[in-house]
C-alpha cells in the first residue's frame, strides 16, 4: 500500500470519528432543545456560541486558524439550531446579494431563506409572524446609513434588534467578454458602482454606460445575458449566474464594510459585551441634544453611533438613532433613559464589531 493510500485511510478513519462525535453532539442538542421548549427558552443564544468559539480559540494548538474554527462552528451551530427548531430567515433579496451572504454566514445552509423585495417587506414578514428572523443592512462605512431601515425600526416597534453582523464587502468585476474594449455597458447597484470609481477610471471603463440595477445580484444576471456588458457584483452572485470573474476586489476602499441587523421579536437577556439601540426625540429647544448626551456621560455610558433622522412631518423635526454600550435593563442605562424624554427601545444584543464571521 502506498503512503498516499495510508494517509487517505487515516483521514477516512478520522472522518468517521468526527461524524460519530457530531451525531453524539446533536443528541445533546436535541435534549437541550426539548428542555428549552418546555421552559420557553430561546433557541438562538449568540452569547453561548461566542463563548464556545472563544474557548476553542484559546484551546487550539493545531493548524486551524481562528477564521477556520469560526467557519466550521458557525455551520455546526446553525445545524444545531435547526435540529432544536427549524428556522426561517427573511432577508433583503434577491438571492445572491450581500445581505443573503450575511444571512447564510450566520444561519447556515439548513435554514429556510425568504428573499424579499424591500427592507420594509422584511419587517412586514416578521411582524406577520411568517418568519422568526430577518436580516437587513443598516449602514456601510463608505455610503453611510440605510435610511429606510432606521425608519422601519421606529415604525415596527414590536420587532427588536436581536444581533448584528459586520461583513467585509468585496466587489468583483464580472462579464462573459474578457475584452474590456468591447464592454459598452456596466450593470450595478448605484452603491456598488460608486464604491469602485477608481477601478473604472484606471481601466478606462468610466465612459461605458452605467445602467443601475435593483441589486448586485440582478446586475450579475443582466451581464450574463449581454456579451457587450459587465457587472459589479459579489462573487456569490457571479457564481449563481455562472458569469466569469474578470477582476476581484475592485472596491476603492479596501476596508469597505457593511453592518447588517438580525431582527426578531425576542428580547435578549443581559450579557457581557452588550450593545443597545434607541430612537429618541429630544426637546425642540436649544440644548436639547446636548442635555441628552450629558445624561449618558453622567452614567459613564459610551455611545458608539449617533444618527439624525427627520420625523416625517411639516415641522422639520428630527429624531436620533443611538447605539450605546450596555443592556436596556442595566441600572445606569435606566437612569439615563429616565431623563431623556420620549424614546423607543430598539433592542439589546451582543456586539458584533469584533466578530470575524
N, C-alpha and C positions, 0 to 999 in steps of 0.2 A: 504493500500500500504506500502511495507517495505521501510526502509530507503535506501536500495540499489536501489530500483526502483526509488525513488525520486531523488537520486543523478544521476542516469542514465538519467532521464528525463531532469534534469538541464543541463547535458553535451550535450544532443541532441539539446536542445534549443540554447546553445552557439555555437555548430557546425553549426546550421542553420544560426545564425547571422554572423559567420565567413565567411561562403560561400557567403552570401549576400554581405558582405563588400569586399570580394575578387573579386567578379564579378563587383562591382562598381569600384574597383581599376583598373581592366582590361579595363573598358570603357575609363578611363582617359589615360591609357597606349596606347590604340589603337589610341586615338586622338593625343597623343604625337608622335606616330609612323607616322601618316599621315602628321603631320607638318614637321617631320624630312625628310620624303621622298620628300616633296616639296622643302625644303631648302637644301637638300643634306647632312643633319646632320648624324652623326654616331649613329647607333643603340646601340652599346655596349659602355657605358660610365663608366668604372670602378671607376673613382673618385667620380661620383654621387652615385654609390652603396656603396662605402666606407663611404661616408658622411651619408647616411641613416642608416647604421649599427652603426656607432659611435653615432649618435643621439639617436637611440633606446637603445644602451648600457647605455648611461647616464640617460635616462628616465626610465629605467627598475627598478621597485620596487617589482617585484614578484618572483616566484620560478624558472623561467627560468634563466639558467646561460648564459654566453656570447657565449659559443660554441653552445648551443641550438638555441639561437637567430640567429646566423650566419648560421647554417644549414638550418633553416626554410626559412630565407630570401634569401639565395643563390638559393634555388629552386623557390621561388616566382620571383626572378629576371630573372632566366632562362626561366620560363614560359612567363614572360612579354616580354622578347626579342624575343621569338619565335612568340608571338602574333603580335609584330611590324613587324617582318620579319623572316620567317623560317630560322634556322641556320644549316649549315653543318660543321662538325668538323672532320678533318683528324688527325690521331694520329698514333704513332708508335705502331703497334699491336703485337700480335693478341689480340682479346678480352680477358679481364681478367688480363692484365698487369697493372703494377703500373701507366704507362702513361695513360691507359684507365681510371683508377680510378681517376687520377688527372683531366682528361678532364671532366669526369662525374660530379666531385665535383664542377667544375666551370660552366659548360654549361647545367647541369641538365638532367632530363630524357626525355624531349621532343625533344631535338636536334637530328639531324641525324649524326650518328658516322660512320666514314670510317676508318677501321683498315688497315694499310699498312705495308709492309714487312720491309722496311728500313727507316732510318731517311731521306735519300735523296729523297725517294719516297714521303714523306710528303711535302718536299719543291717543288717537281715537281707538285704535286697535286694542291698546292696553286698557283704556277707560271702559270699553265694552266687554272686557274680560275674555277677549279672543286669544290673547297671548299673555304669558306671565312676565316676560321680559321684553324690553325694547332697547335698541342701540341707535343713537343719533349723534351726529357731530355737534360740538358746541363751540370750538374755536381752533384756529390754525395760527401758528406763530408767525406766519407771513401775512396772511389775509385778515386776521383778527376774528372777532366773534361772529357766530351764526345767529343773526337777529331773530329768525323765526323760532329757533329752539328756545331762546330766552323768553320770547313772548308766550310760547306754549307752556313753559314751566309755570308761568304766572296764571295761565288760564285753566289748566288741568291740575288743580291743586290736590286732587285725591291721589295723584301719582307722585312718587318721590325718586330722587336720585339714589340709586342703590349702589352704584360704583362708577369708576372712571377708568378709561383706557387711554394711555398715551402711546401713539404709534408713529414711528418714523415713516414719512411719506416719500417714496421714491417714484418719480415719473419715468416712463420709458417712451422712446420714440419708435413706433412700430408701423409697418406697412408691407405690402406684398411686392412693392417695387423697390429694389435696392439702389436704383439710380436716382440720387437726390435731385438732379436737374430736371427730372420728369415729374416731380411732385408739384402739382398745381394747387392742391387744397390740403388744409390741415384741420382735422376734426378734433375738437377738445372741449371739455367743460371750460368756461371762461377762467375759473380759478386756476386750473391746471395750466392753461395757456400762459397766463400772467406770471406763473412761477417758473417759466422756462424761457423767458425772453432772451437771455444772454446766449443760450444754446442756439436758438433760432437765428439770432444775428450772426453768430460766429460761423454758422454753416449756410449763410445766405438763404435762409428759409423764411425770413420775416416778410418777404414780398409775396409769398404764397397766400392765397385767400384763406382767411380764418373763418371756419364755419362752426359756430357754437353748437354744442350738443347738450342734452339734458343731464348727461353723466359721462364720466370717463369710460364706463363700460359700453355705453351706446356709441361713443366715439370709436371704440375698437371695432364694433360691429360695422359701422359705416365704412371704415377704412378697409375692412375685409371684402367689401363689395365694389371698391373703386380702386383700380390699379394706378391711377394718377394722383393718389392721395396718401396721406399718412395720418397717424393719430398719436396724441399724447395721452397716455393711459397707464394703468397699473399692469404689472406682469400677470396678475391673475385674470385680468380682462383679455389680455393678448392671448393667453393660453385658452381661455374659454372660447374665443372665436378663431383660434388657430392662425393668428397673424404673427409673422416673424418679428422679433425684436431687433431693430437696427442699431439702436443706441440705448444703453442702460444708464439710469440715474442721471438724468439731464437737468434736474431742477437747479435753479440759481443758488438757492440756499441749501447747503449740504446738511444743515441742522433742521430741515423742514419737518415739523411735527404737527400732528393733529390730535386734539383731545376729544374723545368720544365719551358720552354718558351712557351708563346702563340704567334703564328706568324700570321701576316695578311699583307695586303697592305695598311693599314690605318696609318696615322700619327696622334698620339695623340696630343692634344693641351697642352700648358703649364699648369701645375697644381702643387699644393703643394706636397711635399714628392715624387718627381720625380727622376728617375734614367735614365741614358743614357748609351749606349754601342757603342763602336767603334772598328774597326780593323785598326791598324796603322803600317806602316813600317817606321822605323827610318833610319836615315843616317847610312850607313855601315862604321862607323869610331868610334874611341874611344870617349866615352861620348855621343853617340847618344841617348841612352835610358835615361841617367840622364838629358840631356838637355830637353827632352820631359817632364819628371816628374817635372822638375823645373818650366816649364810654368804653369802646373796645380797648383803647390804650390803658385806661384805668384798671381794667381787668386783665391786663397782660395777654390779650388775645391777638395773635398775629394774623393779619389779613393777607391773603395770597392773590386775591383778584378783586377789582372794583370796576364795574362796567355800568355806564349810564344807558338807560333805555327810555325812550319817550312814551309817556302814557297817551294812548290814542284818544285824545280829547282836544277841543278847540283852545284849551288854555295853555298849551305848550308846557305841561307839567312833565316831570321826569321821575322815574323810579331808579333804584340802583340794585344791580345784581352783585352780591358779595359772597366770596368764598373766604372762609377763615378756618384756622386750626382749632379742633375741638368738636365735641358732640353737643347736640341740642340740649341734652339733659345735664351737662356739666354745670355746676353751680355758678361759676364765673360767667358762663355764657348766658345763663338765665338772668343773672343780674344785669348784664349789659343790654340784653334784649328788652328787659322790662322798661327801659328808659328810651327805647328807640321809636316808640310810637307804632304806626301801622306796618306790619311786616308779614310776609308769607314764608314759612319754613319749607324749603325745597328738598331737604334730605341731609342725612349724616351718613358718611360712608368712609371706607378705607382709602387713604390717599394712594393714588397710583403713580405718583411722579417718579418714584424710584424703581418701578417695575420694569422688567425687560421683556415682558410677554409680547 
